[in-house]
C-alpha cells in the first residue's frame, strides 16, 4: 500500500478569535414523552435480566469442538478462512 503526501505537506494554522464569534442559535429538541421512554426502559430492563440468566459460554459446544479437534475430525479450509478474513478486514462482507 502506498501513501502519498499531501501537496505542500503543510496545513496552515489559523487563529480563532472566540470572542468575536456569535453564539449559534440553539436547536430546540422535541421532548420525549415519558410513557414511551418508560416502555423502552422496561423492555431493555427485561431483556438485560433475561440475558443475565444465560451462560456466557455454551460449554457443550466447546466440548464438541474440543473432541473434534482431538479426534482430527475438524478440517480447516485455509482458502475459505483467508477469504473470510480479507472480506471482514476490507469491509466487503
PDB file of N, CA, C and O in Angstrom:
ATOM      1  N   UNK A   1       0.852  -1.173   0.000  1.00  0.00           N
ATOM      2  CA  UNK A   1       0.000   0.000   0.000  1.00  0.00           C
ATOM      3  C   UNK A   1       0.895   1.232   0.000  1.00  0.00           C
ATOM      4  O   UNK A   1       1.840   1.324   0.783  1.00  0.00           O
ATOM      5  N   UNK A   2       0.595   2.161  -0.870  1.00  0.00           N
ATOM      6  CA  UNK A   2       1.390   3.371  -0.987  1.00  0.00           C
ATOM      7  C   UNK A   2       0.612   4.536  -0.408  1.00  0.00           C
ATOM      8  O   UNK A   2      -0.569   4.712  -0.707  1.00  0.00           O
ATOM      9  N   UNK A   3       1.266   5.323   0.414  1.00  0.00           N
ATOM     10  CA  UNK A   3       0.648   6.509   0.997  1.00  0.00           C
ATOM     11  C   UNK A   3       1.359   7.728   0.436  1.00  0.00           C
ATOM     12  O   UNK A   3       2.562   7.904   0.629  1.00  0.00           O
ATOM     13  N   UNK A   4       0.610   8.561  -0.255  1.00  0.00           N
ATOM     14  CA  UNK A   4       1.183   9.775  -0.839  1.00  0.00           C
ATOM     15  C   UNK A   4       1.064  10.933   0.131  1.00  0.00           C
ATOM     16  O   UNK A   4       0.115  11.018   0.910  1.00  0.00           O
ATOM     17  N   UNK A   5       2.036  11.816   0.071  1.00  0.00           N
ATOM     18  CA  UNK A   5       1.981  13.017   0.901  1.00  0.00           C
ATOM     19  C   UNK A   5       0.991  14.002   0.301  1.00  0.00           C
ATOM     20  O   UNK A   5       0.763  14.014  -0.909  1.00  0.00           O
ATOM     21  N   UNK A   6       0.420  14.809   1.144  1.00  0.00           N
ATOM     22  CA  UNK A   6      -0.471  15.871   0.691  1.00  0.00           C
ATOM     23  C   UNK A   6       0.397  16.943   0.040  1.00  0.00           C
ATOM     24  O   UNK A   6       1.482  17.249   0.533  1.00  0.00           O
ATOM     25  N   UNK A   7      -0.076  17.511  -1.060  1.00  0.00           N
ATOM     26  CA  UNK A   7       0.688  18.538  -1.758  1.00  0.00           C
ATOM     27  C   UNK A   7       1.071  19.650  -0.803  1.00  0.00           C
ATOM     28  O   UNK A   7       0.213  20.213  -0.123  1.00  0.00           O
ATOM     29  N   UNK A   8       2.327  19.962  -0.747  1.00  0.00           N
ATOM     30  CA  UNK A   8       2.812  21.026   0.137  1.00  0.00           C
ATOM     31  C   UNK A   8       3.153  20.494   1.521  1.00  0.00           C
ATOM     32  O   UNK A   8       4.053  21.014   2.179  1.00  0.00           O
ATOM     33  N   UNK A   9       2.453  19.477   1.963  1.00  0.00           N
ATOM     34  CA  UNK A   9       2.745  18.854   3.243  1.00  0.00           C
ATOM     35  C   UNK A   9       2.559  19.751   4.451  1.00  0.00           C
ATOM     36  O   UNK A   9       3.008  19.410   5.546  1.00  0.00           O
ATOM     37  N   UNK A  10       1.909  20.886   4.277  1.00  0.00           N
ATOM     38  CA  UNK A  10       1.768  21.811   5.387  1.00  0.00           C
ATOM     39  C   UNK A  10       0.331  22.306   5.451  1.00  0.00           C
ATOM     40  O   UNK A  10      -0.243  22.718   4.443  1.00  0.00           O
ATOM     41  N   UNK A  11      -0.223  22.260   6.613  1.00  0.00           N
ATOM     42  CA  UNK A  11      -1.571  22.780   6.820  1.00  0.00           C
ATOM     43  C   UNK A  11      -1.427  24.079   7.593  1.00  0.00           C
ATOM     44  O   UNK A  11      -0.927  24.076   8.718  1.00  0.00           O
ATOM     45  N   UNK A  12      -1.860  25.190   7.007  1.00  0.00           N
ATOM     46  CA  UNK A  12      -1.676  26.474   7.691  1.00  0.00           C
ATOM     47  C   UNK A  12      -2.516  26.540   8.967  1.00  0.00           C
ATOM     48  O   UNK A  12      -3.641  26.043   9.018  1.00  0.00           O
ATOM     49  N   UNK A  13      -1.954  27.153   9.969  1.00  0.00           N
ATOM     50  CA  UNK A  13      -2.639  27.341  11.244  1.00  0.00           C
ATOM     51  C   UNK A  13      -3.408  28.651  11.203  1.00  0.00           C
ATOM     52  O   UNK A  13      -2.926  29.645  10.659  1.00  0.00           O
ATOM     53  N   UNK A  14      -4.573  28.650  11.765  1.00  0.00           N
ATOM     54  CA  UNK A  14      -5.359  29.880  11.831  1.00  0.00           C
ATOM     55  C   UNK A  14      -5.621  30.193  13.283  1.00  0.00           C
ATOM     56  O   UNK A  14      -5.672  29.302  14.132  1.00  0.00           O
ATOM     57  N   UNK A  15      -5.788  31.475  13.558  1.00  0.00           N
ATOM     58  CA  UNK A  15      -6.106  31.889  14.912  1.00  0.00           C
ATOM     59  C   UNK A  15      -7.612  32.041  15.016  1.00  0.00           C
ATOM     60  O   UNK A  15      -8.236  32.702  14.186  1.00  0.00           O
ATOM     61  N   UNK A  16      -8.179  31.443  16.010  1.00  0.00           N
ATOM     62  CA  UNK A  16      -9.615  31.572  16.221  1.00  0.00           C
ATOM     63  C   UNK A  16      -9.850  32.600  17.311  1.00  0.00           C
ATOM     64  O   UNK A  16      -9.315  32.492  18.414  1.00  0.00           O
ATOM     65  N   UNK A  17     -10.641  33.578  16.992  1.00  0.00           N
ATOM     66  CA  UNK A  17     -10.983  34.591  17.970  1.00  0.00           C
ATOM     67  C   UNK A  17     -12.372  34.252  18.493  1.00  0.00           C
ATOM     68  O   UNK A  17     -13.380  34.636  17.899  1.00  0.00           O
ATOM     69  N   UNK A  18     -12.417  33.535  19.603  1.00  0.00           N
ATOM     70  CA  UNK A  18     -13.684  33.070  20.144  1.00  0.00           C
ATOM     71  C   UNK A  18     -14.585  34.229  20.584  1.00  0.00           C
ATOM     72  O   UNK A  18     -15.809  34.103  20.553  1.00  0.00           O
ATOM     73  N   UNK A  19     -14.001  35.332  20.984  1.00  0.00           N
ATOM     74  CA  UNK A  19     -14.794  36.463  21.466  1.00  0.00           C
ATOM     75  C   UNK A  19     -15.610  37.084  20.342  1.00  0.00           C
ATOM     76  O   UNK A  19     -16.688  37.626  20.588  1.00  0.00           O
ATOM     77  N   UNK A  20     -15.111  37.014  19.108  1.00  0.00           N
ATOM     78  CA  UNK A  20     -15.810  37.667  18.003  1.00  0.00           C
ATOM     79  C   UNK A  20     -16.907  36.786  17.417  1.00  0.00           C
ATOM     80  O   UNK A  20     -17.724  37.257  16.625  1.00  0.00           O
ATOM     81  N   UNK A  21     -16.931  35.534  17.793  1.00  0.00           N
ATOM     82  CA  UNK A  21     -17.957  34.633  17.261  1.00  0.00           C
ATOM     83  C   UNK A  21     -19.266  34.828  17.987  1.00  0.00           C
ATOM     84  O   UNK A  21     -19.302  34.953  19.211  1.00  0.00           O
ATOM     85  N   UNK A  22     -20.329  34.854  17.230  1.00  0.00           N
ATOM     86  CA  UNK A  22     -21.653  34.967  17.822  1.00  0.00           C
ATOM     87  C   UNK A  22     -22.135  33.573  18.187  1.00  0.00           C
ATOM     88  O   UNK A  22     -21.893  32.622  17.443  1.00  0.00           O
ATOM     89  N   UNK A  23     -22.805  33.438  19.307  1.00  0.00           N
ATOM     90  CA  UNK A  23     -23.304  32.120  19.658  1.00  0.00           C
ATOM     91  C   UNK A  23     -24.346  31.664  18.641  1.00  0.00           C
ATOM     92  O   UNK A  23     -25.191  32.445  18.205  1.00  0.00           O
ATOM     93  N   UNK A  24     -24.271  30.395  18.274  1.00  0.00           N
ATOM     94  CA  UNK A  24     -25.223  29.873  17.301  1.00  0.00           C
ATOM     95  C   UNK A  24     -26.585  29.701  17.956  1.00  0.00           C
ATOM     96  O   UNK A  24     -26.696  29.531  19.171  1.00  0.00           O
ATOM     97  N   UNK A  25     -27.590  29.748  17.143  1.00  0.00           N
ATOM     98  CA  UNK A  25     -28.948  29.584  17.671  1.00  0.00           C
ATOM     99  C   UNK A  25     -29.092  28.166  18.195  1.00  0.00           C
ATOM    100  O   UNK A  25     -28.693  27.201  17.543  1.00  0.00           O
ATOM    101  N   UNK A  26     -29.656  28.062  19.358  1.00  0.00           N
ATOM    102  CA  UNK A  26     -29.795  26.731  19.936  1.00  0.00           C
ATOM    103  C   UNK A  26     -30.890  25.971  19.203  1.00  0.00           C
ATOM    104  O   UNK A  26     -31.914  26.532  18.813  1.00  0.00           O
ATOM    105  N   UNK A  27     -30.648  24.706  19.033  1.00  0.00           N
ATOM    106  CA  UNK A  27     -31.605  23.854  18.342  1.00  0.00           C
ATOM    107  C   UNK A  27     -32.597  23.348  19.366  1.00  0.00           C
ATOM    108  O   UNK A  27     -32.227  22.746  20.373  1.00  0.00           O
ATOM    109  N   UNK A  28     -33.867  23.604  19.091  1.00  0.00           N
ATOM    110  CA  UNK A  28     -34.870  23.135  20.035  1.00  0.00           C
ATOM    111  C   UNK A  28     -35.178  21.683  19.723  1.00  0.00           C
ATOM    112  O   UNK A  28     -35.415  21.324  18.569  1.00  0.00           O
ATOM    113  N   UNK A  29     -35.175  20.862  20.738  1.00  0.00           N
ATOM    114  CA  UNK A  29     -35.463  19.453  20.542  1.00  0.00           C
ATOM    115  C   UNK A  29     -36.815  19.122  21.136  1.00  0.00           C
ATOM    116  O   UNK A  29     -37.232  19.695  22.142  1.00  0.00           O
ATOM    117  N   UNK A  30     -37.488  18.187  20.492  1.00  0.00           N
ATOM    118  CA  UNK A  30     -38.786  17.782  20.999  1.00  0.00           C
ATOM    119  C   UNK A  30     -38.572  16.907  22.223  1.00  0.00           C
ATOM    120  O   UNK A  30     -37.777  15.969  22.178  1.00  0.00           O
ATOM    121  N   UNK A  31     -39.251  17.191  23.290  1.00  0.00           N
ATOM    122  CA  UNK A  31     -39.095  16.345  24.468  1.00  0.00           C
ATOM    123  C   UNK A  31     -39.678  14.960  24.199  1.00  0.00           C
ATOM    124  O   UNK A  31     -40.697  14.827  23.522  1.00  0.00           O
ATOM    125  N   UNK A  32     -39.031  13.947  24.730  1.00  0.00           N
ATOM    126  CA  UNK A  32     -39.504  12.581  24.587  1.00  0.00           C
ATOM    127  C   UNK A  32     -40.612  12.366  25.602  1.00  0.00           C
ATOM    128  O   UNK A  32     -40.482  12.736  26.769  1.00  0.00           O
ATOM    129  N   UNK A  33     -41.684  11.776  25.153  1.00  0.00           N
ATOM    130  CA  UNK A  33     -42.800  11.568  26.066  1.00  0.00           C
ATOM    131  C   UNK A  33     -42.409  10.537  27.117  1.00  0.00           C
ATOM    132  O   UNK A  33     -41.751   9.546  26.801  1.00  0.00           O
ATOM    133  N   UNK A  34     -42.796  10.756  28.320  1.00  0.00           N
ATOM    134  CA  UNK A  34     -42.452   9.882  29.437  1.00  0.00           C
ATOM    135  C   UNK A  34     -42.952   8.452  29.279  1.00  0.00           C
ATOM    136  O   UNK A  34     -42.191   7.523  29.552  1.00  0.00           O
ATOM    137  N   UNK A  35     -44.222   8.223  28.842  1.00  0.00           N
ATOM    138  CA  UNK A  35     -44.677   6.836  28.712  1.00  0.00           C
ATOM    139  C   UNK A  35     -43.857   6.033  27.715  1.00  0.00           C
ATOM    140  O   UNK A  35     -43.559   4.866  27.968  1.00  0.00           O
ATOM    141  N   UNK A  36     -43.484   6.635  26.578  1.00  0.00           N
ATOM    142  CA  UNK A  36     -42.684   5.921  25.583  1.00  0.00           C
ATOM    143  C   UNK A  36     -41.313   5.608  26.153  1.00  0.00           C
ATOM    144  O   UNK A  36     -40.784   4.519  25.932  1.00  0.00           O
ATOM    145  N   UNK A  37     -40.740   6.536  26.872  1.00  0.00           N
ATOM    146  CA  UNK A  37     -39.430   6.330  27.475  1.00  0.00           C
ATOM    147  C   UNK A  37     -39.501   5.223  28.513  1.00  0.00           C
ATOM    148  O   UNK A  37     -38.612   4.373  28.565  1.00  0.00           O
ATOM    149  N   UNK A  38     -40.527   5.214  29.330  1.00  0.00           N
ATOM    150  CA  UNK A  38     -40.676   4.176  30.350  1.00  0.00           C
ATOM    151  C   UNK A  38     -40.892   2.808  29.725  1.00  0.00           C
ATOM    152  O   UNK A  38     -40.379   1.814  30.240  1.00  0.00           O
ATOM    153  N   UNK A  39     -41.642   2.730  28.623  1.00  0.00           N
ATOM    154  CA  UNK A  39     -41.872   1.448  27.950  1.00  0.00           C
ATOM    155  C   UNK A  39     -40.568   0.911  27.380  1.00  0.00           C
ATOM    156  O   UNK A  39     -40.302  -0.289  27.446  1.00  0.00           O
ATOM    157  N   UNK A  40     -39.751   1.807  26.818  1.00  0.00           N
ATOM    158  CA  UNK A  40     -38.468   1.384  26.260  1.00  0.00           C
ATOM    159  C   UNK A  40     -37.526   0.894  27.349  1.00  0.00           C
ATOM    160  O   UNK A  40     -36.871  -0.134  27.176  1.00  0.00           O
ATOM    161  N   UNK A  41     -37.447   1.594  28.445  1.00  0.00           N
ATOM    162  CA  UNK A  41     -36.539   1.175  29.511  1.00  0.00           C
ATOM    163  C   UNK A  41     -37.030  -0.102  30.163  1.00  0.00           C
ATOM    164  O   UNK A  41     -36.221  -0.927  30.587  1.00  0.00           O
ATOM    165  N   UNK A  42     -38.334  -0.281  30.251  1.00  0.00           N
ATOM    166  CA  UNK A  42     -38.862  -1.519  30.830  1.00  0.00           C
ATOM    167  C   UNK A  42     -38.494  -2.709  29.951  1.00  0.00           C
ATOM    168  O   UNK A  42     -38.118  -3.766  30.458  1.00  0.00           O
ATOM    169  N   UNK A  43     -38.600  -2.537  28.637  1.00  0.00           N
ATOM    170  CA  UNK A  43     -38.242  -3.612  27.709  1.00  0.00           C
ATOM    171  C   UNK A  43     -36.747  -3.917  27.790  1.00  0.00           C
ATOM    172  O   UNK A  43     -36.340  -5.079  27.772  1.00  0.00           O
ATOM    173  N   UNK A  44     -35.943  -2.875  27.879  1.00  0.00           N
ATOM    174  CA  UNK A  44     -34.495  -3.079  28.000  1.00  0.00           C
ATOM    175  C   UNK A  44     -34.140  -3.761  29.318  1.00  0.00           C
ATOM    176  O   UNK A  44     -33.303  -4.663  29.349  1.00  0.00           O
ATOM    177  N   UNK A  45     -34.770  -3.333  30.391  1.00  0.00           N
ATOM    178  CA  UNK A  45     -34.504  -3.955  31.692  1.00  0.00           C
ATOM    179  C   UNK A  45     -34.858  -5.436  31.666  1.00  0.00           C
ATOM    180  O   UNK A  45     -34.114  -6.256  32.202  1.00  0.00           O
ATOM    181  N   UNK A  46     -35.988  -5.791  31.050  1.00  0.00           N
ATOM    182  CA  UNK A  46     -36.393  -7.195  30.974  1.00  0.00           C
ATOM    183  C   UNK A  46     -35.402  -7.980  30.128  1.00  0.00           C
ATOM    184  O   UNK A  46     -35.013  -9.085  30.504  1.00  0.00           O
ATOM    185  N   UNK A  47     -34.987  -7.428  28.990  1.00  0.00           N
ATOM    186  CA  UNK A  47     -34.045  -8.110  28.104  1.00  0.00           C
ATOM    187  C   UNK A  47     -32.705  -8.331  28.805  1.00  0.00           C
ATOM    188  O   UNK A  47     -32.099  -9.395  28.678  1.00  0.00           O
ATOM    189  N   UNK A  48     -32.245  -7.316  29.548  1.00  0.00           N
ATOM    190  CA  UNK A  48     -30.977  -7.461  30.265  1.00  0.00           C
ATOM    191  C   UNK A  48     -31.086  -8.504  31.367  1.00  0.00           C
ATOM    192  O   UNK A  48     -30.135  -9.251  31.600  1.00  0.00           O
ATOM    193  N   UNK A  49     -32.216  -8.570  32.046  1.00  0.00           N
ATOM    194  CA  UNK A  49     -32.407  -9.572  33.093  1.00  0.00           C
ATOM    195  C   UNK A  49     -32.427 -10.973  32.487  1.00  0.00           C
ATOM    196  O   UNK A  49     -31.843 -11.901  33.046  1.00  0.00           O
ATOM    197  N   UNK A  50     -33.101 -11.129  31.338  1.00  0.00           N
ATOM    198  CA  UNK A  50     -33.132 -12.426  30.661  1.00  0.00           C
ATOM    199  C   UNK A  50     -31.737 -12.845  30.199  1.00  0.00           C
ATOM    200  O   UNK A  50     -31.365 -14.013  30.314  1.00  0.00           O
ATOM    201  N   UNK A  51     -30.974 -11.895  29.679  1.00  0.00           N
ATOM    202  CA  UNK A  51     -29.612 -12.210  29.225  1.00  0.00           C
ATOM    203  C   UNK A  51     -28.701 -12.577  30.387  1.00  0.00           C
ATOM    204  O   UNK A  51     -27.813 -13.417  30.241  1.00  0.00           O
ATOM    205  N   UNK A  52     -28.915 -11.958  31.530  1.00  0.00           N
ATOM    206  CA  UNK A  52     -28.074 -12.244  32.692  1.00  0.00           C
ATOM    207  C   UNK A  52     -28.250 -13.691  33.149  1.00  0.00           C
ATOM    208  O   UNK A  52     -27.350 -14.251  33.775  1.00  0.00           O
ATOM    209  N   UNK A  53     -29.391 -14.299  32.846  1.00  0.00           N
ATOM    210  CA  UNK A  53     -29.643 -15.684  33.237  1.00  0.00           C
ATOM    211  C   UNK A  53     -28.914 -16.682  32.337  1.00  0.00           C
ATOM    212  O   UNK A  53     -28.706 -17.831  32.728  1.00  0.00           O
ATOM    213  N   UNK A  54     -28.525 -16.252  31.134  1.00  0.00           N
ATOM    214  CA  UNK A  54     -27.871 -17.148  30.187  1.00  0.00           C
ATOM    215  C   UNK A  54     -26.396 -17.309  30.514  1.00  0.00           C
ATOM    216  O   UNK A  54     -25.772 -16.377  31.020  1.00  0.00           O
ATOM    217  N   UNK A  55     -25.825 -18.485  30.231  1.00  0.00           N
ATOM    218  CA  UNK A  55     -24.385 -18.659  30.445  1.00  0.00           C
ATOM    219  C   UNK A  55     -23.595 -17.859  29.413  1.00  0.00           C
ATOM    220  O   UNK A  55     -24.067 -17.643  28.296  1.00  0.00           O
ATOM    221  N   UNK A  56     -22.398 -17.421  29.783  1.00  0.00           N
ATOM    222  CA  UNK A  56     -21.568 -16.645  28.866  1.00  0.00           C
ATOM    223  C   UNK A  56     -21.052 -17.505  27.714  1.00  0.00           C
ATOM    224  O   UNK A  56     -20.897 -17.020  26.593  1.00  0.00           O
ATOM    225  N   UNK A  57     -20.785 -18.794  27.994  1.00  0.00           N
ATOM    226  CA  UNK A  57     -20.203 -19.694  27.008  1.00  0.00           C
ATOM    227  C   UNK A  57     -21.028 -20.971  26.958  1.00  0.00           C
ATOM    228  O   UNK A  57     -21.407 -21.517  27.995  1.00  0.00           O
ATOM    229  N   UNK A  58     -21.304 -21.448  25.738  1.00  0.00           N
ATOM    230  CA  UNK A  58     -22.001 -22.715  25.559  1.00  0.00           C
ATOM    231  C   UNK A  58     -20.969 -23.826  25.720  1.00  0.00           C
ATOM    232  O   UNK A  58     -20.301 -24.208  24.760  1.00  0.00           O
ATOM    233  N   UNK A  59     -20.845 -24.338  26.941  1.00  0.00           N
ATOM    234  CA  UNK A  59     -19.803 -25.320  27.243  1.00  0.00           C
ATOM    235  C   UNK A  59     -20.008 -26.632  26.489  1.00  0.00           C
ATOM    236  O   UNK A  59     -19.034 -27.326  26.198  1.00  0.00           O
ATOM    237  N   UNK A  60     -21.248 -26.986  26.169  1.00  0.00           N
ATOM    238  CA  UNK A  60     -21.489 -28.204  25.393  1.00  0.00           C
ATOM    239  C   UNK A  60     -20.881 -28.067  23.997  1.00  0.00           C
ATOM    240  O   UNK A  60     -20.283 -29.010  23.478  1.00  0.00           O
ATOM    241  N   UNK A  61     -21.037 -26.893  23.396  1.00  0.00           N
ATOM    242  CA  UNK A  61     -20.461 -26.649  22.072  1.00  0.00           C
ATOM    243  C   UNK A  61     -18.936 -26.639  22.142  1.00  0.00           C
ATOM    244  O   UNK A  61     -18.269 -27.164  21.251  1.00  0.00           O
ATOM    245  N   UNK A  62     -18.391 -26.051  23.184  1.00  0.00           N
ATOM    246  CA  UNK A  62     -16.936 -26.029  23.372  1.00  0.00           C
ATOM    247  C   UNK A  62     -16.411 -27.456  23.462  1.00  0.00           C
ATOM    248  O   UNK A  62     -15.384 -27.778  22.864  1.00  0.00           O
ATOM    249  N   UNK A  63     -17.099 -28.300  24.194  1.00  0.00           N
ATOM    250  CA  UNK A  63     -16.676 -29.697  24.356  1.00  0.00           C
ATOM    251  C   UNK A  63     -16.759 -30.448  23.028  1.00  0.00           C
ATOM    252  O   UNK A  63     -15.890 -31.268  22.728  1.00  0.00           O
ATOM    253  N   UNK A  64     -17.794 -30.178  22.228  1.00  0.00           N
ATOM    254  CA  UNK A  64     -17.907 -30.812  20.909  1.00  0.00           C
ATOM    255  C   UNK A  64     -16.728 -30.445  20.026  1.00  0.00           C
ATOM    256  O   UNK A  64     -16.128 -31.313  19.392  1.00  0.00           O
ATOM    257  N   UNK A  65     -16.393 -29.162  19.982  1.00  0.00           N
ATOM    258  CA  UNK A  65     -15.276 -28.698  19.151  1.00  0.00           C
ATOM    259  C   UNK A  65     -13.970 -29.274  19.669  1.00  0.00           C
ATOM    260  O   UNK A  65     -13.131 -29.707  18.879  1.00  0.00           O
ATOM    261  N   UNK A  66     -13.787 -29.286  20.968  1.00  0.00           N
ATOM    262  CA  UNK A  66     -12.564 -29.836  21.564  1.00  0.00           C
ATOM    263  C   UNK A  66     -12.396 -31.309  21.186  1.00  0.00           C
ATOM    264  O   UNK A  66     -11.306 -31.731  20.801  1.00  0.00           O
ATOM    265  N   UNK A  67     -13.476 -32.092  21.295  1.00  0.00           N
ATOM    266  CA  UNK A  67     -13.409 -33.505  20.944  1.00  0.00           C
ATOM    267  C   UNK A  67     -13.125 -33.716  19.461  1.00  0.00           C
ATOM    268  O   UNK A  67     -12.360 -34.607  19.092  1.00  0.00           O
ATOM    269  N   UNK A  68     -13.742 -32.892  18.608  1.00  0.00           N
ATOM    270  CA  UNK A  68     -13.499 -32.992  17.167  1.00  0.00           C
ATOM    271  C   UNK A  68     -12.046 -32.671  16.842  1.00  0.00           C
ATOM    272  O   UNK A  68     -11.461 -33.307  15.966  1.00  0.00           O
ATOM    273  N   UNK A  69     -11.457 -31.704  17.526  1.00  0.00           N
ATOM    274  CA  UNK A  69     -10.045 -31.372  17.307  1.00  0.00           C
ATOM    275  C   UNK A  69      -9.148 -32.527  17.733  1.00  0.00           C
ATOM    276  O   UNK A  69      -8.207 -32.883  17.023  1.00  0.00           O
ATOM    277  N   UNK A  70      -9.441 -33.114  18.895  1.00  0.00           N
ATOM    278  CA  UNK A  70      -8.623 -34.217  19.405  1.00  0.00           C
ATOM    279  C   UNK A  70      -8.684 -35.412  18.458  1.00  0.00           C
ATOM    280  O   UNK A  70      -7.666 -36.061  18.220  1.00  0.00           O
ATOM    281  N   UNK A  71      -9.856 -35.708  17.921  1.00  0.00           N
ATOM    282  CA  UNK A  71     -10.034 -36.861  17.037  1.00  0.00           C
ATOM    283  C   UNK A  71      -9.597 -36.579  15.604  1.00  0.00           C
ATOM    284  O   UNK A  71      -9.560 -37.493  14.780  1.00  0.00           O
ATOM    285  N   UNK A  72      -9.263 -35.318  15.294  1.00  0.00           N
ATOM    286  CA  UNK A  72      -8.857 -34.966  13.940  1.00  0.00           C
ATOM    287  C   UNK A  72     -10.022 -34.878  12.979  1.00  0.00           C
ATOM    288  O   UNK A  72      -9.826 -34.947  11.766  1.00  0.00           O
ATOM    289  N   UNK A  73     -11.219 -34.727  13.489  1.00  0.00           N
ATOM    290  CA  UNK A  73     -12.421 -34.664  12.663  1.00  0.00           C
ATOM    291  C   UNK A  73     -12.726 -33.262  12.152  1.00  0.00           C
ATOM    292  O   UNK A  73     -13.558 -33.096  11.260  1.00  0.00           O
ATOM    293  N   UNK A  74     -12.081 -32.285  12.691  1.00  0.00           N
ATOM    294  CA  UNK A  74     -12.357 -30.899  12.317  1.00  0.00           C
ATOM    295  C   UNK A  74     -11.340 -30.468  11.280  1.00  0.00           C
ATOM    296  O   UNK A  74     -10.147 -30.364  11.564  1.00  0.00           O
ATOM    297  N   UNK A  75     -11.829 -30.216  10.067  1.00  0.00           N
ATOM    298  CA  UNK A  75     -10.949 -29.799   8.982  1.00  0.00           C
ATOM    299  C   UNK A  75     -10.828 -28.283   8.937  1.00  0.00           C
ATOM    300  O   UNK A  75     -11.642 -27.563   9.516  1.00  0.00           O
ATOM    301  N   UNK A  76      -9.809 -27.815   8.249  1.00  0.00           N
ATOM    302  CA  UNK A  76      -9.591 -26.382   8.129  1.00  0.00           C
ATOM    303  C   UNK A  76      -9.386 -26.056   6.667  1.00  0.00           C
ATOM    304  O   UNK A  76      -8.410 -26.495   6.059  1.00  0.00           O
ATOM    305  N   UNK A  77     -10.291 -25.297   6.104  1.00  0.00           N
ATOM    306  CA  UNK A  77     -10.174 -24.850   4.717  1.00  0.00           C
ATOM    307  C   UNK A  77      -9.472 -23.496   4.745  1.00  0.00           C
ATOM    308  O   UNK A  77     -10.100 -22.459   4.957  1.00  0.00           O
ATOM    309  N   UNK A  78      -8.174 -23.525   4.528  1.00  0.00           N
ATOM    310  CA  UNK A  78      -7.347 -22.321   4.646  1.00  0.00           C
ATOM    311  C   UNK A  78      -7.775 -21.256   3.636  1.00  0.00           C
ATOM    312  O   UNK A  78      -7.759 -20.065   3.947  1.00  0.00           O
ATOM    313  N   UNK A  79      -8.156 -21.679   2.428  1.00  0.00           N
ATOM    314  CA  UNK A  79      -8.553 -20.719   1.401  1.00  0.00           C
ATOM    315  C   UNK A  79      -9.823 -19.975   1.822  1.00  0.00           C
ATOM    316  O   UNK A  79      -9.898 -18.752   1.703  1.00  0.00           O
ATOM    317  N   UNK A  80     -10.821 -20.720   2.315  1.00  0.00           N
ATOM    318  CA  UNK A  80     -12.068 -20.082   2.759  1.00  0.00           C
ATOM    319  C   UNK A  80     -11.824 -19.161   3.944  1.00  0.00           C
ATOM    320  O   UNK A  80     -12.389 -18.070   4.022  1.00  0.00           O
ATOM    321  N   UNK A  81     -10.983 -19.606   4.862  1.00  0.00           N
ATOM    322  CA  UNK A  81     -10.666 -18.785   6.036  1.00  0.00           C
ATOM    323  C   UNK A  81      -9.984 -17.490   5.623  1.00  0.00           C
ATOM    324  O   UNK A  81     -10.344 -16.418   6.109  1.00  0.00           O
ATOM    325  N   UNK A  82      -9.007 -17.577   4.733  1.00  0.00           N
ATOM    326  CA  UNK A  82      -8.290 -16.364   4.317  1.00  0.00           C
ATOM    327  C   UNK A  82      -9.215 -15.417   3.558  1.00  0.00           C
ATOM    328  O   UNK A  82      -9.111 -14.199   3.709  1.00  0.00           O
ATOM    329  N   UNK A  83     -10.125 -15.967   2.737  1.00  0.00           N
ATOM    330  CA  UNK A  83     -11.074 -15.110   2.027  1.00  0.00           C
ATOM    331  C   UNK A  83     -12.016 -14.412   3.010  1.00  0.00           C
ATOM    332  O   UNK A  83     -12.335 -13.236   2.841  1.00  0.00           O
ATOM    333  N   UNK A  84     -12.456 -15.138   4.033  1.00  0.00           N
ATOM    334  CA  UNK A  84     -13.347 -14.539   5.029  1.00  0.00           C
ATOM    335  C   UNK A  84     -12.634 -13.439   5.801  1.00  0.00           C
ATOM    336  O   UNK A  84     -13.228 -12.401   6.094  1.00  0.00           O
ATOM    337  N   UNK A  85     -11.372 -13.657   6.132  1.00  0.00           N
ATOM    338  CA  UNK A  85     -10.588 -12.640   6.853  1.00  0.00           C
ATOM    339  C   UNK A  85     -10.433 -11.396   5.986  1.00  0.00           C
ATOM    340  O   UNK A  85     -10.580 -10.274   6.473  1.00  0.00           O
ATOM    341  N   UNK A  86     -10.136 -11.591   4.708  1.00  0.00           N
ATOM    342  CA  UNK A  86      -9.972 -10.448   3.806  1.00  0.00           C
ATOM    343  C   UNK A  86     -11.287  -9.689   3.632  1.00  0.00           C
ATOM    344  O   UNK A  86     -11.295  -8.458   3.639  1.00  0.00           O
ATOM    345  N   UNK A  87     -12.398 -10.412   3.476  1.00  0.00           N
ATOM    346  CA  UNK A  87     -13.687  -9.734   3.346  1.00  0.00           C
ATOM    347  C   UNK A  87     -14.001  -8.922   4.600  1.00  0.00           C
ATOM    348  O   UNK A  87     -14.488  -7.795   4.513  1.00  0.00           O
ATOM    349  N   UNK A  88     -13.721  -9.497   5.755  1.00  0.00           N
ATOM    350  CA  UNK A  88     -14.004  -8.812   7.012  1.00  0.00           C
ATOM    351  C   UNK A  88     -13.170  -7.545   7.155  1.00  0.00           C
ATOM    352  O   UNK A  88     -13.697  -6.490   7.507  1.00  0.00           O
ATOM    353  N   UNK A  89     -11.882  -7.645   6.886  1.00  0.00           N
ATOM    354  CA  UNK A  89     -10.982  -6.516   7.114  1.00  0.00           C
ATOM    355  C   UNK A  89     -11.026  -5.467   6.017  1.00  0.00           C
ATOM    356  O   UNK A  89     -10.564  -4.345   6.225  1.00  0.00           O
ATOM    357  N   UNK A  90     -11.569  -5.801   4.858  1.00  0.00           N
ATOM    358  CA  UNK A  90     -11.664  -4.796   3.803  1.00  0.00           C
ATOM    359  C   UNK A  90     -13.060  -4.224   3.700  1.00  0.00           C
ATOM    360  O   UNK A  90     -13.306  -3.340   2.880  1.00  0.00           O
ATOM    361  N   UNK A  91     -13.983  -4.714   4.520  1.00  0.00           N
ATOM    362  CA  UNK A  91     -15.325  -4.174   4.539  1.00  0.00           C
ATOM    363  C   UNK A  91     -16.206  -4.669   3.404  1.00  0.00           C
ATOM    364  O   UNK A  91     -17.245  -4.070   3.125  1.00  0.00           O
ATOM    365  N   UNK A  92     -15.813  -5.743   2.750  1.00  0.00           N
ATOM    366  CA  UNK A  92     -16.604  -6.302   1.650  1.00  0.00           C
ATOM    367  C   UNK A  92     -17.344  -7.548   2.114  1.00  0.00           C
ATOM    368  O   UNK A  92     -17.123  -8.646   1.603  1.00  0.00           O
ATOM    369  N   UNK A  93     -18.205  -7.364   3.068  1.00  0.00           N
ATOM    370  CA  UNK A  93     -18.923  -8.521   3.618  1.00  0.00           C
ATOM    371  C   UNK A  93     -20.132  -8.843   2.814  1.00  0.00           C
ATOM    372  O   UNK A  93     -20.853  -9.787   3.135  1.00  0.00           O
TER     373      UNK A  93
END
